[in-house]
Amino acid sequence: MPWRAALAGPLFDAGRRALERAFGKAPVIVGEGGSIPVVHDFARVLGAPVLLMGFGLPGENAHAPNEWMSDENFVKGMQAASAFWEEMERQPKG
Protein backbone atom coordinates (compact mmCIF):
# COMPACT_ATOMS: atom_id res chain seq x y z
CA MET A 1 0.00 0.00 0.00
CA PRO A 2 1.49 3.40 -0.94
CA TRP A 3 2.34 5.73 1.92
CA ARG A 4 2.66 9.52 2.04
CA ALA A 5 4.43 11.55 4.68
CA ALA A 6 2.76 14.48 6.38
CA LEU A 7 4.36 17.62 4.94
CA ALA A 8 3.84 19.60 8.13
CA GLY A 9 4.29 19.03 11.81
CA PRO A 10 7.13 18.62 14.28
CA LEU A 11 8.74 15.55 12.67
CA PHE A 12 8.74 17.00 9.15
CA ASP A 13 9.92 20.41 10.38
CA ALA A 14 12.79 18.84 12.36
CA GLY A 15 13.85 16.86 9.29
CA ARG A 16 13.74 19.92 7.07
CA ARG A 17 15.83 21.95 9.51
CA ALA A 18 18.34 19.11 9.96
CA LEU A 19 18.85 18.71 6.22
CA GLU A 20 19.26 22.45 5.81
CA ARG A 21 21.84 22.54 8.62
CA ALA A 22 23.87 19.70 7.10
CA PHE A 23 23.66 20.60 3.42
CA GLY A 24 23.57 24.40 3.76
CA LYS A 25 20.36 24.93 1.80
CA ALA A 26 16.69 24.07 1.98
CA PRO A 27 15.92 20.47 0.96
CA VAL A 28 13.97 19.64 -2.17
CA ILE A 29 10.86 17.71 -1.16
CA VAL A 30 10.19 14.78 -3.51
CA GLY A 31 7.96 11.75 -3.29
CA GLU A 32 10.16 8.66 -3.10
CA GLY A 33 10.25 5.58 -0.93
CA GLY A 34 6.50 5.47 -0.37
CA SER A 35 6.32 1.96 -1.76
CA ILE A 36 8.64 0.51 0.90
CA PRO A 37 6.17 -1.95 2.47
CA VAL A 38 7.29 -1.66 6.07
CA VAL A 39 6.86 2.15 6.16
CA HIS A 40 3.08 1.89 6.04
CA ASP A 41 3.18 -0.84 8.70
CA PHE A 42 5.35 1.29 11.03
CA ALA A 43 2.92 4.18 10.78
CA ARG A 44 -0.14 1.96 11.26
CA VAL A 45 1.10 -0.41 13.97
CA LEU A 46 3.07 2.11 15.99
CA GLY A 47 0.57 4.91 15.52
CA ALA A 48 3.50 7.26 15.05
CA PRO A 49 4.53 9.54 12.22
CA VAL A 50 7.27 8.34 9.88
CA LEU A 51 9.80 10.44 7.99
CA LEU A 52 12.16 9.22 5.27
CA MET A 53 15.22 11.34 4.48
CA GLY A 54 17.38 10.60 1.45
CA PHE A 55 20.96 11.74 1.04
CA GLY A 56 21.86 10.51 -2.44
CA LEU A 57 21.34 12.14 -5.79
CA PRO A 58 19.52 10.60 -8.78
CA GLY A 59 22.78 10.10 -10.69
CA GLU A 60 24.14 7.91 -7.90
CA ASN A 61 21.90 5.08 -9.13
CA ALA A 62 20.43 3.91 -5.82
CA HIS A 63 19.74 0.15 -5.77
CA ALA A 64 21.26 -0.35 -9.23
CA PRO A 65 24.19 -2.74 -9.77
CA ASN A 66 26.46 0.30 -10.11
CA GLU A 67 25.05 2.37 -7.25
CA TRP A 68 27.39 4.71 -5.43
CA MET A 69 27.28 7.72 -3.11
CA SER A 70 29.68 10.63 -3.03
CA ASP A 71 31.80 10.97 0.08
CA GLU A 72 30.34 14.45 0.56
CA ASN A 73 26.75 13.19 0.55
CA PHE A 74 27.66 10.36 2.91
CA VAL A 75 29.26 12.72 5.44
CA LYS A 76 26.52 15.34 5.14
CA GLY A 77 23.90 12.60 5.46
CA MET A 78 25.39 11.52 8.78
CA GLN A 79 25.51 15.16 9.88
CA ALA A 80 21.83 15.51 8.93
CA ALA A 81 20.92 12.38 10.91
CA SER A 82 22.70 13.76 13.97
CA ALA A 83 21.13 17.20 13.50
CA PHE A 84 17.70 15.57 13.20
CA TRP A 85 17.94 14.15 16.73
CA GLU A 86 19.12 17.53 18.02
CA GLU A 87 16.14 19.19 16.31
CA MET A 88 13.75 16.62 17.79
CA GLU A 89 15.16 17.27 21.26
CA ARG A 90 14.30 20.97 20.82
CA GLN A 91 10.63 20.17 20.17
CA PRO A 92 8.17 21.17 22.90
CA LYS A 93 7.43 18.25 25.21
CA GLY A 94 3.94 16.99 25.90
CORBEL-V643549 format. One record per pair of residues at least 12 apart in sequence whose C-alpha atoms are under 10 Angstrom apart, sorted by sequence separation. I is the first residue (numbers start at 1). J is the second residue. D is the distance in whole Angstrom. If there is no record, write none. Layout:
# CORBEL-V643549
i=I j=J d=D
i=I j=J d=D
This chain:
# CORBEL-V643549
i=15 j=27 d=9
i=16 j=28 d=9
i=39 j=51 d=9
i=56 j=68 d=9
i=57 j=69 d=8
i=16 j=29 d=9
i=39 j=52 d=9
i=56 j=69 d=6
i=57 j=70 d=9
i=55 j=69 d=9
i=56 j=70 d=8
i=55 j=70 d=10
i=56 j=72 d=10
i=57 j=73 d=8
i=55 j=72 d=10
i=56 j=73 d=6
i=34 j=52 d=9
i=55 j=73 d=6
i=56 j=74 d=8
i=33 j=52 d=7
i=54 j=73 d=10
i=55 j=74 d=7
i=32 j=52 d=9
i=33 j=53 d=9
i=55 j=75 d=9
i=31 j=52 d=10
i=32 j=53 d=9
i=33 j=54 d=9
i=55 j=76 d=8
i=56 j=77 d=8
i=7 j=29 d=9
i=32 j=54 d=9
i=55 j=77 d=5
i=54 j=77 d=8
i=55 j=78 d=9
i=29 j=53 d=10
i=30 j=54 d=10
i=53 j=77 d=9
i=29 j=54 d=10
i=55 j=80 d=9
i=5 j=31 d=9
i=27 j=53 d=10
i=54 j=80 d=10
i=55 j=81 d=10
i=4 j=31 d=8
i=27 j=54 d=10
i=53 j=80 d=9
i=3 j=31 d=10
i=4 j=32 d=9
i=53 j=81 d=9
i=3 j=32 d=10
i=4 j=33 d=9
i=5 j=34 d=8
i=3 j=33 d=8
i=4 j=34 d=6
i=2 j=33 d=9
i=3 j=34 d=5
i=4 j=35 d=9
i=2 j=34 d=5
i=3 j=35 d=7
i=23 j=55 d=10
i=1 j=34 d=9
i=2 j=35 d=5
i=3 j=36 d=8
i=1 j=35 d=7
i=2 j=36 d=8
i=3 j=37 d=9
i=5 j=39 d=10
i=19 j=53 d=8
i=1 j=36 d=9
i=2 j=37 d=8
i=3 j=38 d=10
i=4 j=39 d=9
i=5 j=40 d=10
i=19 j=54 d=10
i=1 j=37 d=7
i=3 j=39 d=7
i=4 j=40 d=9
i=15 j=51 d=8
i=19 j=55 d=9
i=1 j=38 d=10
i=2 j=39 d=9
i=3 j=40 d=6
i=12 j=49 d=9
i=14 j=51 d=10
i=15 j=52 d=9
i=16 j=53 d=9
i=1 j=39 d=9
i=2 j=40 d=7
i=3 j=41 d=9
i=5 j=43 d=10
i=11 j=49 d=7
i=12 j=50 d=9
i=15 j=53 d=7
i=1 j=40 d=7
i=10 j=49 d=10
i=11 j=50 d=8
i=12 j=51 d=7
i=1 j=41 d=9
i=3 j=43 d=9
i=9 j=49 d=10
i=11 j=51 d=7
i=12 j=52 d=9
i=12 j=53 d=10
i=6 j=49 d=8
i=5 j=49 d=8
i=6 j=50 d=8
i=7 j=51 d=10
i=5 j=50 d=7
i=6 j=51 d=8
i=4 j=50 d=9
i=5 j=51 d=6
i=3 j=50 d=10
i=4 j=51 d=9
i=5 j=52 d=8
i=23 j=72 d=10
i=23 j=73 d=9
i=22 j=73 d=10
i=23 j=75 d=10
i=24 j=76 d=10
i=22 j=75 d=9
i=23 j=76 d=6
i=22 j=76 d=5
i=23 j=77 d=8
i=21 j=76 d=9
i=22 j=77 d=7
i=22 j=78 d=8
i=23 j=79 d=9
i=19 j=76 d=8
i=22 j=79 d=6
i=23 j=80 d=8
i=19 j=77 d=8
i=21 j=79 d=8
i=22 j=80 d=5
i=18 j=77 d=10
i=21 j=80 d=7
i=22 j=81 d=9
i=19 j=79 d=8
i=20 j=80 d=8
i=22 j=82 d=9
i=18 j=79 d=8
i=19 j=80 d=5
i=22 j=83 d=7
i=18 j=80 d=5
i=19 j=81 d=8
i=21 j=83 d=7
i=22 j=84 d=10
i=17 j=80 d=9
i=18 j=81 d=7
i=19 j=82 d=10
i=20 j=83 d=9
i=21 j=84 d=9
i=16 j=80 d=9
i=18 j=82 d=8
i=19 j=83 d=8
i=15 j=80 d=8
i=18 j=83 d=5
i=19 j=84 d=8
i=15 j=81 d=9
i=17 j=83 d=8
i=18 j=84 d=5
i=17 j=84 d=8
i=18 j=85 d=8
i=15 j=83 d=8
i=16 j=84 d=8
i=18 j=86 d=8
i=14 j=83 d=9
i=15 j=84 d=6
i=18 j=87 d=7
i=14 j=84 d=6
i=15 j=85 d=9
i=17 j=87 d=7
i=18 j=88 d=9
i=13 j=84 d=10
i=14 j=85 d=8
i=16 j=87 d=10
i=12 j=84 d=10
i=14 j=86 d=9
i=15 j=87 d=8
i=11 j=84 d=9
i=14 j=87 d=5
i=15 j=88 d=8
i=13 j=87 d=9
i=14 j=88 d=6
i=13 j=88 d=9
i=14 j=89 d=9
i=11 j=87 d=9
i=12 j=88 d=10
i=14 j=90 d=9
i=10 j=87 d=9
i=11 j=88 d=7
i=14 j=91 d=8
i=10 j=88 d=8
i=13 j=91 d=10
i=10 j=90 d=10
i=11 j=91 d=9
i=10 j=91 d=7
i=10 j=92 d=9
